[in-house]
């Protein structure tokens, strides 16, 4: 008899499914997982708020292998089923792909690994010949940071920040993918005390009067320095290092304000 689901396993399962849905199933606004005993019930929420049951996962003692049961909409029940691999057990991602393949359209093309350019926003405004040259050691550190951001294996979704801004974890990872795991302006990962941390959520302060904004205010993901400099730039206030920041990233700032990351994500959904 497998042991009861540890809380760490529940957290990892929610994170993995949200991460996978953001990458491959942009039609889903959110993935919800409800735990009952040894089972995890997976639901998908569409952008219009409609919820649909997708599948049921059975815990077998490992966070990497789950029994699969598809939801039968006609009968309102779950039916133990085989995965496309031909086995009744597999990863949670395989189960989500199988269920979404039944109830949704074909998946989106997976977002490719990042190239030498920092982000889609910067890539649209610069060419390889104008990309700043970095020391080889700095390039290696940046590559390791991008590898983490792509695989999302080191830092959990910042649920508190998402709730404060009124967005879902799926939308956070969709923005992370659109920016290839780095700040939308400077093209660097966010660090604190030498460790990679989640990027901060940037919002338009002119959208509403709420201290942290609302879901409509959210524009993208920025590191802490760029977030502070951008806020000072928009409010036309004095801020240490603002002049140097604009000298280095004025083109990227203008491109980001003209086409926020959320606009890119909305285009990908459609």
Backbone bond lengths (Angstrom), bond angles and torsions (degrees), N, CA, C in turn:
res aa  C-N    CA-C-N  psi(-1)  N-CA   C-N-CA  omega(-1)  CA-C   N-CA-C  phi
1 X - - - 1.463 - - 1.523 109.72 -
2 X 1.331 118.36 120.17 1.463 119.74 179.29 1.524 111.49 -62.48
3 X 1.304 114.83 151.88 1.453 119.19 177.69 1.527 109.65 -71.34
4 X 1.346 117.68 158.65 1.468 119.82 176.15 1.526 110.72 -58.87
5 X 1.326 114.97 154.93 1.461 119.78 -177.51 1.520 110.58 -64.38
6 X 1.328 118.43 121.07 1.465 120.23 174.32 1.532 110.29 -67.59
7 X 1.310 116.19 154.16 1.458 120.14 178.64 1.523 111.00 -62.11
8 X 1.333 116.79 -34.14 1.465 119.10 178.98 1.526 111.11 -64.57
9 X 1.338 117.39 -35.73 1.452 120.79 178.33 1.524 110.87 -67.80
10 X 1.319 116.76 -39.40 1.466 120.08 177.38 1.516 110.94 -62.08
11 X 1.327 115.67 -44.78 1.462 119.71 -179.84 1.524 111.03 -62.85
12 X 1.340 116.27 -44.67 1.466 119.85 -179.20 1.519 111.50 -64.24
13 X 1.351 116.74 -38.48 1.462 119.39 -179.27 1.523 110.50 -64.88
14 X 1.323 117.12 -45.10 1.472 119.77 178.50 1.528 110.31 -60.38
15 X 1.336 116.24 -43.53 1.455 120.50 -178.44 1.523 110.83 -64.73
16 X 1.324 117.86 -44.30 1.458 120.86 -177.34 1.527 111.36 -65.57
17 X 1.340 116.87 -41.73 1.455 119.11 -179.35 1.531 111.20 -69.01
18 X 1.329 117.28 -39.39 1.470 119.63 177.32 1.522 110.37 -64.07
19 X 1.325 115.83 -42.67 1.471 121.74 178.61 1.525 110.57 -60.90
20 X 1.336 116.92 -45.33 1.462 120.93 -177.00 1.518 111.18 -69.57
21 X 1.330 116.68 -40.72 1.463 119.57 179.70 1.516 111.44 -64.95
22 X 1.334 116.64 -38.38 1.462 119.87 179.55 1.524 111.00 -64.11
23 X 1.313 116.66 -31.64 1.469 120.85 -177.19 1.522 112.72 -83.04
24 X 1.339 117.53 -37.88 1.454 119.88 -168.13 1.523 114.05 -118.34
25 X 1.335 117.87 -19.45 1.466 120.45 -176.53 1.524 109.97 -128.01
26 X 1.322 118.80 72.14 1.466 120.94 -177.48 1.523 113.86 -66.23
27 X 1.351 117.81 -13.41 1.463 119.46 177.38 1.523 111.79 -69.43
28 X 1.332 117.70 -16.99 1.462 121.79 178.15 1.519 109.59 -89.92
29 X 1.319 115.69 126.50 1.464 119.84 175.47 1.516 111.16 -81.06
30 X 1.337 117.12 -27.84 1.462 120.51 -177.92 1.521 108.96 -160.78
31 X 1.321 116.14 149.70 1.461 123.12 173.45 1.525 107.90 -116.27
32 X 1.321 116.16 122.96 1.458 121.65 -179.57 1.522 109.26 -109.91
33 X 1.321 115.63 139.89 1.463 121.64 179.72 1.519 108.14 -127.05
34 X 1.337 116.21 123.99 1.460 122.33 179.26 1.527 107.90 -114.40
35 X 1.316 117.79 128.56 1.463 122.59 -176.19 1.525 110.18 -103.05
36 X 1.334 114.40 130.48 1.462 121.13 175.78 1.524 107.57 -138.24
37 X 1.314 115.65 108.31 1.454 119.39 -178.42 1.514 111.34 62.50
38 X 1.331 115.94 -123.85 1.461 121.01 -178.91 1.523 112.76 -90.47
39 X 1.333 117.22 5.50 1.457 120.69 -173.24 1.520 111.28 -113.23
40 X 1.335 114.32 150.05 1.456 122.68 173.66 1.525 107.34 -122.30
41 X 1.325 116.49 118.72 1.463 122.08 -177.94 1.533 108.55 -99.00
42 X 1.323 115.05 121.78 1.462 121.47 -173.45 1.519 109.76 -103.83
43 X 1.332 115.64 126.50 1.455 122.30 175.77 1.521 109.65 -122.77
44 X 1.317 115.45 149.29 1.454 121.22 175.39 1.509 110.53 -113.91
45 X 1.304 116.84 141.29 1.460 121.69 178.06 1.513 109.08 -115.66
46 X 1.325 116.12 128.56 1.452 122.38 -179.71 1.524 110.14 -84.54
47 X 1.335 118.10 163.50 1.467 119.78 -179.23 1.520 114.27 -57.88
48 X 1.357 118.40 -26.44 1.464 119.91 179.78 1.523 112.85 -84.23
49 X 1.345 117.17 4.35 1.454 121.35 178.24 1.509 114.74 94.82
50 X 1.318 117.85 -5.83 1.467 121.27 179.32 1.520 110.24 -69.63
51 X 1.329 116.55 132.89 1.468 121.88 177.74 1.523 109.49 -106.83
52 X 1.311 116.03 143.12 1.463 121.36 177.94 1.520 109.56 -137.94
53 X 1.314 115.84 134.30 1.455 120.69 174.58 1.520 108.70 -72.75
54 X 1.326 116.71 137.87 1.462 121.03 -176.65 1.517 112.58 -113.30
55 X 1.327 116.81 -55.45 1.451 118.76 -175.45 1.524 110.10 -162.46
56 X 1.317 114.17 171.89 1.460 121.62 175.51 1.519 108.41 -125.21
57 X 1.316 115.83 132.70 1.459 121.90 179.08 1.521 109.55 -108.76
58 X 1.304 115.55 137.62 1.467 120.58 178.59 1.528 109.26 -109.21
59 X 1.312 115.26 128.94 1.464 121.21 -178.11 1.524 109.91 -78.48
60 X 1.349 116.40 130.31 1.461 122.07 179.98 1.524 111.87 -117.18
61 X 1.312 117.08 21.84 1.453 120.01 177.67 1.510 114.37 95.52
62 X 1.335 117.68 -6.01 1.466 121.66 179.48 1.523 109.25 -128.47
63 X 1.314 118.53 137.52 1.467 119.42 178.07 1.521 113.25 -73.49
64 X 1.328 117.62 -2.68 1.460 121.15 -176.13 1.530 113.00 -109.34
65 X 1.319 119.05 -9.82 1.459 122.47 178.91 1.520 109.28 -128.42
66 X 1.326 115.82 125.92 1.455 122.01 -177.07 1.520 109.76 -133.79
67 X 1.326 116.24 140.36 1.450 120.47 170.97 1.517 109.96 -72.04
68 X 1.322 117.73 144.40 1.460 122.28 -171.78 1.519 111.01 -115.54
69 X 1.336 115.98 132.46 1.464 122.87 172.90 1.515 107.65 -136.55
70 X 1.340 116.50 123.61 1.458 121.43 -179.34 1.519 109.71 -81.86
71 X 1.308 116.90 147.22 1.465 120.26 176.34 1.525 109.23 -84.17
72 X 1.333 116.94 128.36 1.456 122.46 178.24 1.522 107.84 -97.23
73 X 1.319 116.06 105.63 1.457 119.79 -175.68 1.520 111.87 -64.25
74 X 1.351 116.56 -34.11 1.452 119.34 -178.89 1.520 112.84 -66.76
75 X 1.343 116.05 -39.02 1.462 119.64 -178.08 1.515 113.67 -97.83
76 X 1.321 117.72 -8.76 1.451 120.64 -179.82 1.513 112.92 65.11
77 X 1.332 118.09 35.33 1.469 121.27 -178.42 1.529 108.95 -145.13
78 X 1.316 115.25 172.13 1.461 122.24 179.53 1.529 109.57 -104.50
79 X 1.329 115.61 138.86 1.452 121.67 -178.49 1.534 109.17 -122.96
80 X 1.340 116.44 122.61 1.461 119.38 175.85 1.522 109.55 -56.96
81 X 1.337 115.95 131.84 1.459 120.25 -171.76 1.524 110.08 -140.02
82 X 1.317 114.00 167.07 1.450 121.93 175.11 1.533 109.62 -91.70
83 X 1.307 116.36 143.31 1.451 121.33 172.97 1.528 109.21 -80.86
84 X 1.311 118.84 164.11 1.464 120.55 177.64 1.523 113.76 -56.30
85 X 1.341 116.73 -22.58 1.462 119.29 177.37 1.515 112.69 -72.44
86 X 1.354 117.74 -9.11 1.457 121.42 179.67 1.512 114.23 91.60
87 X 1.313 118.59 5.55 1.462 122.29 179.93 1.530 109.04 -118.87
88 X 1.338 117.43 154.55 1.471 120.21 179.59 1.522 113.21 -81.84
89 X 1.321 118.12 -5.86 1.464 121.71 178.74 1.521 108.65 -127.14
90 X 1.319 115.73 151.29 1.460 120.83 179.11 1.515 109.69 -175.64
91 X 1.307 115.89 -164.92 1.459 119.89 -178.87 1.531 109.85 -78.08
92 X 1.329 115.14 160.34 1.460 119.75 177.47 1.522 111.07 -63.52
93 X 1.322 116.76 -33.29 1.456 120.31 179.31 1.530 110.97 -65.80
94 X 1.333 117.59 -40.20 1.466 120.36 177.37 1.519 110.58 -62.23
95 X 1.334 116.19 -40.74 1.457 119.94 179.73 1.524 111.25 -65.18
96 X 1.326 116.59 -42.23 1.465 119.42 179.17 1.522 110.84 -64.56
97 X 1.327 117.64 -41.37 1.461 120.75 178.63 1.524 111.08 -61.31
98 X 1.326 116.16 -42.01 1.460 120.24 -178.19 1.530 110.33 -65.05
99 X 1.334 116.96 -46.39 1.463 120.60 -178.41 1.526 111.44 -67.50
100 X 1.330 116.94 -43.16 1.465 119.90 179.50 1.522 111.20 -66.92
101 X 1.343 117.10 -31.61 1.449 119.79 176.95 1.518 112.54 -64.29
102 X 1.344 116.66 -24.79 1.460 121.12 178.47 1.526 110.81 -81.99
103 X 1.319 116.79 -43.63 1.466 120.94 -170.74 1.526 114.51 -100.62
104 X 1.327 118.30 -13.43 1.454 121.09 -179.76 1.515 109.89 -122.69
105 X 1.334 115.57 175.86 1.455 119.91 176.43 1.513 110.30 -72.86
106 X 1.307 116.32 -177.58 1.457 120.62 178.30 1.521 109.71 -60.75
107 X 1.335 116.76 147.28 1.461 118.94 -178.72 1.515 112.18 -67.12
108 X 1.321 114.42 159.09 1.460 119.77 175.77 1.512 109.68 -72.98
109 X 1.320 115.79 159.74 1.458 118.95 174.88 1.519 109.56 -64.58
110 X 1.331 118.08 129.99 1.472 118.91 178.85 1.517 110.66 -57.33
111 X 1.310 115.16 141.90 1.456 119.76 178.66 1.520 109.06 -69.41
112 X 1.320 119.40 125.91 1.470 121.47 -175.29 1.515 111.14 -69.04
113 X 1.330 117.10 160.70 1.463 120.13 176.15 1.517 110.43 -59.55
114 X 1.327 117.73 150.60 1.457 120.45 -178.25 1.515 111.76 -64.92
115 X 1.341 115.06 147.62 1.460 119.64 176.69 1.524 108.51 -98.80
116 X 1.334 116.87 -160.61 1.450 119.99 -175.80 1.524 113.67 -73.37
117 X 1.329 117.37 -12.49 1.456 119.78 176.92 1.522 108.18 -88.65
118 X 1.320 117.34 149.04 1.443 121.12 -166.00 1.522 113.27 -71.38
119 X 1.302 120.14 -46.38 1.455 121.84 -174.29 1.513 109.44 -156.91
120 X 1.368 117.34 163.72 1.463 118.63 178.11 1.520 112.59 -57.50
121 X 1.326 117.98 -33.81 1.460 120.31 -178.67 1.524 109.95 -68.65
122 X 1.327 116.34 -46.43 1.461 119.78 179.10 1.523 110.44 -68.87
123 X 1.350 116.35 -37.66 1.457 119.71 -179.48 1.523 111.10 -62.37
124 X 1.337 116.91 -29.58 1.454 119.35 -178.98 1.516 112.15 -77.29
125 X 1.317 117.25 -15.65 1.462 119.53 -175.19 1.519 113.31 -116.22
126 X 1.340 117.45 -3.74 1.453 120.46 179.26 1.511 109.85 -133.75
127 X 1.296 116.64 165.89 1.451 122.95 175.39 1.512 107.77 -121.67
128 X 1.357 117.72 163.31 1.465 118.59 179.58 1.524 113.20 -54.83
129 X 1.334 117.65 -27.86 1.457 118.92 -178.51 1.518 112.27 -75.16
130 X 1.367 117.86 -20.73 1.454 120.46 -179.53 1.521 112.23 -103.80
131 X 1.340 117.90 -1.41 1.453 119.92 177.77 1.521 109.93 -67.96
132 X 1.351 118.71 129.28 1.460 119.54 -177.75 1.520 111.76 -57.67
133 X 1.328 116.45 139.17 1.451 121.10 178.44 1.518 109.01 -77.57
134 X 1.324 116.28 138.17 1.460 122.08 -179.62 1.518 109.32 -117.76
135 X 1.324 114.93 150.90 1.453 119.89 172.79 1.525 108.81 -61.23
136 X 1.348 119.47 143.70 1.469 120.48 -179.56 1.523 113.52 -52.28
137 X 1.340 117.65 -38.36 1.469 119.32 178.81 1.525 110.75 -65.36
138 X 1.344 116.48 -38.14 1.460 119.58 178.01 1.524 110.70 -66.70
139 X 1.342 116.48 -38.20 1.460 119.55 176.89 1.524 111.32 -62.53
140 X 1.336 116.63 -39.61 1.462 119.48 179.38 1.519 110.70 -65.75
141 X 1.346 116.86 -41.99 1.466 119.42 178.41 1.528 110.82 -63.50
142 X 1.330 116.26 -41.31 1.450 120.24 179.25 1.522 110.98 -65.23
143 X 1.331 117.02 -39.66 1.460 120.37 178.64 1.524 110.96 -63.32
144 X 1.344 115.94 -41.03 1.469 118.06 177.80 1.521 110.62 -64.71
145 X 1.328 116.81 -38.23 1.453 119.54 178.03 1.513 112.44 -64.68
146 X 1.337 116.00 -40.97 1.465 118.72 178.34 1.523 111.26 -66.58
147 X 1.331 116.35 -36.60 1.460 119.26 178.81 1.524 110.32 -61.54
148 X 1.363 116.27 -42.45 1.458 117.74 176.63 1.516 110.99 -62.01
149 X 1.347 116.38 -46.60 1.456 119.93 -175.02 1.521 111.22 -62.32
150 X 1.341 116.88 -34.41 1.452 119.94 179.74 1.516 111.59 -70.98
151 X 1.323 117.31 -40.04 1.465 120.61 -176.72 1.529 112.79 -89.63
152 X 1.330 117.11 -17.50 1.464 122.30 178.23 1.521 111.63 52.62
153 X 1.310 116.41 49.84 1.465 119.80 -173.61 1.520 113.03 -108.24
154 X 1.327 119.11 -4.09 1.457 120.11 -174.11 1.516 113.62 -111.94
155 X 1.315 118.07 -29.48 1.462 121.15 -173.10 1.518 109.33 -127.48
156 X 1.311 115.90 137.11 1.450 120.50 179.44 1.521 110.60 -76.92
157 X 1.331 114.72 161.17 1.458 119.67 174.89 1.528 109.46 -61.14
158 X 1.323 119.35 132.27 1.470 120.93 179.66 1.528 110.87 -75.27
159 X 1.329 115.67 77.95 1.462 120.73 -173.93 1.526 111.55 -59.85
160 X 1.339 117.39 -39.20 1.464 119.70 -178.83 1.514 110.96 -61.97
161 X 1.331 116.92 -45.65 1.463 120.49 178.92 1.524 110.98 -65.18
162 X 1.338 117.32 -39.52 1.470 120.38 178.59 1.523 110.49 -61.62
163 X 1.346 116.48 -44.89 1.460 119.86 179.80 1.522 111.22 -64.91
164 X 1.339 116.97 -38.05 1.457 120.70 -179.72 1.522 111.35 -63.72
165 X 1.331 117.03 -33.63 1.459 120.68 -179.01 1.531 112.36 -96.22
166 X 1.327 117.63 -1.83 1.456 120.76 176.40 1.511 114.87 75.40
167 X 1.345 118.41 30.13 1.462 121.33 178.45 1.521 109.47 -119.63
168 X 1.317 116.25 165.50 1.459 122.00 179.67 1.527 110.85 -93.37
169 X 1.332 115.34 162.74 1.453 119.74 175.50 1.515 112.48 -63.47
170 X 1.334 116.54 -32.67 1.464 120.15 178.31 1.527 110.31 -63.34
171 X 1.337 117.00 -44.30 1.462 119.38 179.01 1.520 110.83 -63.60
172 X 1.333 117.43 -36.95 1.469 119.73 178.21 1.521 110.20 -59.20
173 X 1.344 116.88 -46.73 1.464 119.21 -178.15 1.519 112.10 -72.64
174 X 1.332 117.37 -28.91 1.467 118.44 174.21 1.530 110.38 -64.58
175 X 1.322 116.80 -39.79 1.464 119.53 175.57 1.529 110.42 -67.28
176 X 1.337 116.69 -38.62 1.462 120.02 178.39 1.528 110.55 -60.39
177 X 1.324 116.78 -43.72 1.463 120.36 178.70 1.520 111.51 -66.54
178 X 1.338 116.98 -41.95 1.457 119.66 -179.66 1.523 111.29 -60.68
179 X 1.340 116.32 -31.65 1.470 120.81 178.87 1.521 111.66 -95.68
180 X 1.332 118.35 5.36 1.459 123.58 179.49 1.523 111.66 57.58
181 X 1.318 116.18 33.60 1.458 121.42 171.28 1.513 115.73 80.25
182 X 1.336 118.53 10.58 1.458 120.76 -178.33 1.521 109.75 -129.11
183 X 1.324 116.12 167.37 1.459 122.49 178.70 1.528 110.03 -57.66
184 X 1.327 116.35 138.86 1.459 120.57 -176.40 1.517 112.91 -68.81
185 X 1.331 117.93 -16.15 1.467 120.16 -176.97 1.526 111.91 -105.78
186 X 1.330 116.99 -57.46 1.470 118.83 -174.45 1.527 112.74 -88.95
187 X 1.338 117.93 -13.63 1.453 120.65 178.54 1.514 114.18 73.42
188 X 1.342 118.43 22.88 1.457 122.38 179.84 1.530 109.92 -115.60
189 X 1.319 116.36 158.44 1.462 120.82 172.58 1.528 109.28 -75.77
190 X 1.313 116.44 163.17 1.460 121.52 177.29 1.524 108.84 -92.81
191 X 1.331 115.87 132.65 1.462 120.91 -178.63 1.525 109.66 -125.37
192 X 1.328 115.51 148.68 1.450 122.69 170.33 1.524 107.91 -144.14
193 X 1.318 115.76 121.96 1.469 121.45 -178.29 1.528 111.63 55.45
194 X 1.324 116.41 37.22 1.450 121.04 177.30 1.515 115.06 81.34
195 X 1.337 118.51 -0.93 1.454 122.18 -179.47 1.522 109.99 -110.13
196 X 1.334 116.36 144.69 1.454 120.91 176.90 1.528 108.96 -72.40
197 X 1.315 116.66 132.27 1.464 122.57 -179.91 1.524 108.48 -126.66
198 X 1.338 117.70 162.88 1.471 119.27 179.46 1.527 111.68 -61.07
199 X 1.312 115.50 146.60 1.461 120.75 175.21 1.526 109.91 -68.98
200 X 1.331 116.11 148.71 1.450 120.75 178.94 1.518 111.82 -77.00
201 X 1.332 115.87 153.14 1.463 122.15 -179.81 1.527 108.63 -90.32
202 X 1.312 115.71 121.06 1.465 121.35 -179.09 1.520 109.47 -96.42
203 X 1.349 117.16 139.28 1.456 120.83 177.66 1.519 110.24 -136.17
204 X 1.315 114.88 159.10 1.462 122.12 -179.26 1.527 108.76 -81.47
205 X 1.327 116.57 112.87 1.465 120.61 -177.89 1.529 112.19 -67.99
206 X 1.312 118.10 -19.24 1.456 120.80 -179.55 1.526 112.94 -86.74
207 X 1.338 117.27 -2.59 1.467 120.14 -175.37 1.521 111.38 -73.42
208 X 1.336 117.00 -47.31 1.460 120.53 -178.74 1.522 108.49 -151.34
209 X 1.333 115.23 178.19 1.457 120.73 -175.77 1.522 113.43 -91.77
210 X 1.334 118.35 -2.85 1.470 120.64 -178.73 1.528 109.83 -65.30
211 X 1.340 118.63 140.35 1.476 120.96 -177.67 1.513 113.62 -56.57
212 X 1.344 116.22 -39.33 1.464 120.06 -179.09 1.515 112.04 -107.06
213 X 1.340 116.95 9.95 1.446 119.23 179.94 1.511 112.29 76.48
214 X 1.321 115.74 -167.44 1.455 122.51 177.64 1.524 108.26 -135.46
215 X 1.328 116.05 -178.04 1.460 119.08 -177.50 1.526 111.83 -60.98
216 X 1.349 117.43 -31.08 1.469 120.07 179.34 1.524 111.97 -73.29
217 X 1.351 116.05 -22.15 1.467 119.27 -178.47 1.524 112.61 -77.74
218 X 1.325 117.75 -24.22 1.464 121.06 -171.69 1.524 110.25 -63.14
219 X 1.348 115.13 133.30 1.468 120.40 -178.36 1.514 113.06 -114.51
220 X 1.333 117.84 -36.77 1.459 119.94 -176.65 1.508 111.05 175.86
221 X 1.331 115.87 -161.76 1.455 122.95 -176.95 1.524 109.34 -120.58
222 X 1.333 115.39 129.05 1.460 121.09 -178.45 1.525 109.79 -131.59
223 X 1.333 115.56 153.64 1.454 119.16 170.72 1.534 107.97 -73.96
224 X 1.327 116.19 166.76 1.461 119.94 -175.04 1.535 113.37 -61.53
225 X 1.353 119.57 -46.04 1.466 118.51 179.21 1.531 113.11 -61.07
226 X 1.322 117.29 -45.10 1.466 119.73 -178.88 1.526 110.85 -65.59
227 X 1.343 116.86 -36.03 1.450 119.70 177.74 1.519 111.55 -62.46
228 X 1.344 116.84 -43.02 1.461 120.51 178.11 1.510 112.63 -66.30
229 X 1.330 116.98 -44.20 1.464 120.60 179.82 1.523 111.28 -65.52
230 X 1.334 117.25 -41.32 1.461 119.53 -179.43 1.521 110.81 -65.14
231 X 1.334 117.17 -40.67 1.453 119.67 177.67 1.518 112.13 -62.24
232 X 1.332 116.48 -41.87 1.470 119.85 178.02 1.528 110.89 -65.97
233 X 1.320 117.04 -37.90 1.461 120.96 178.91 1.531 111.39 -63.55
234 X 1.347 116.51 -42.93 1.461 119.80 -179.09 1.524 111.59 -70.91
235 X 1.325 117.73 -33.61 1.469 120.79 -179.40 1.530 112.02 -87.01
236 X 1.342 116.38 -4.42 1.462 121.42 -179.76 1.529 111.29 57.06
237 X 1.332 115.46 47.01 1.461 120.74 178.72 1.524 109.27 -114.99
238 X 1.331 115.37 159.87 1.457 120.65 178.10 1.529 108.85 -74.09
239 X 1.326 115.58 137.84 1.466 120.65 -179.00 1.525 107.63 -152.44
240 X 1.346 117.64 132.98 1.475 119.15 -178.56 1.526 111.99 -57.90
241 X 1.322 116.26 129.68 1.459 121.36 176.98 1.508 114.83 83.05
242 X 1.339 118.30 3.21 1.466 120.10 -175.88 1.531 111.52 -64.24
243 X 1.326 116.97 -42.15 1.464 119.66 -178.84 1.530 111.55 -61.98
244 X 1.331 116.58 -44.18 1.457 119.51 177.54 1.511 112.23 -65.00
245 X 1.328 116.62 -37.64 1.465 121.15 177.72 1.527 110.71 -60.13
246 X 1.330 117.10 -46.69 1.461 120.18 -179.91 1.520 111.45 -67.54
247 X 1.318 116.80 -34.46 1.461 119.65 178.89 1.525 110.95 -64.29
248 X 1.324 115.97 -35.42 1.472 120.14 -177.76 1.522 112.40 -84.13
249 X 1.341 117.73 -36.44 1.461 119.81 -166.90 1.524 113.63 -128.75
250 X 1.328 118.49 23.41 1.467 119.24 -178.04 1.531 111.69 -59.54
251 X 1.317 117.46 -41.79 1.467 120.72 179.90 1.517 111.13 -62.51
252 X 1.346 116.72 -44.42 1.456 120.63 179.68 1.529 112.10 -66.75
253 X 1.333 116.47 -37.15 1.469 120.48 177.92 1.522 110.11 -62.68
254 X 1.327 117.28 -46.93 1.463 120.48 -179.96 1.525 111.26 -62.80
255 X 1.337 117.15 -40.17 1.459 120.28 179.49 1.530 110.71 -66.97
256 X 1.334 117.10 -39.82 1.462 121.17 -179.93 1.524 110.93 -66.03
257 X 1.325 118.04 -43.63 1.461 120.87 -179.79 1.528 111.16 -68.73
258 X 1.324 117.48 -32.86 1.462 120.79 179.01 1.515 111.81 -74.02
259 X 1.336 117.14 -38.21 1.471 121.82 -179.68 1.518 108.80 -134.21
260 X 1.328 118.56 85.76 1.469 120.47 179.63 1.529 111.07 -63.50
261 X 1.311 115.15 162.09 1.466 120.10 -179.72 1.516 111.74 -60.61
262 X 1.335 118.07 -35.80 1.464 119.92 179.51 1.524 111.30 -61.68
263 X 1.328 117.61 -32.22 1.461 119.85 176.61 1.523 110.75 -66.73
264 X 1.337 116.55 -38.25 1.463 120.48 176.93 1.513 110.75 -64.69
265 X 1.341 117.27 -41.85 1.463 121.42 179.57 1.529 110.57 -64.19
266 X 1.330 117.21 -40.67 1.464 119.81 179.55 1.519 110.36 -63.63
267 X 1.321 117.63 -38.61 1.474 119.58 177.87 1.531 110.56 -64.86
268 X 1.333 116.85 -38.37 1.461 119.83 179.23 1.522 111.18 -65.93
269 X 1.336 117.49 -33.64 1.469 120.72 179.59 1.522 111.26 -67.90
270 X 1.319 116.72 -34.06 1.454 120.15 -179.04 1.522 112.21 -87.02
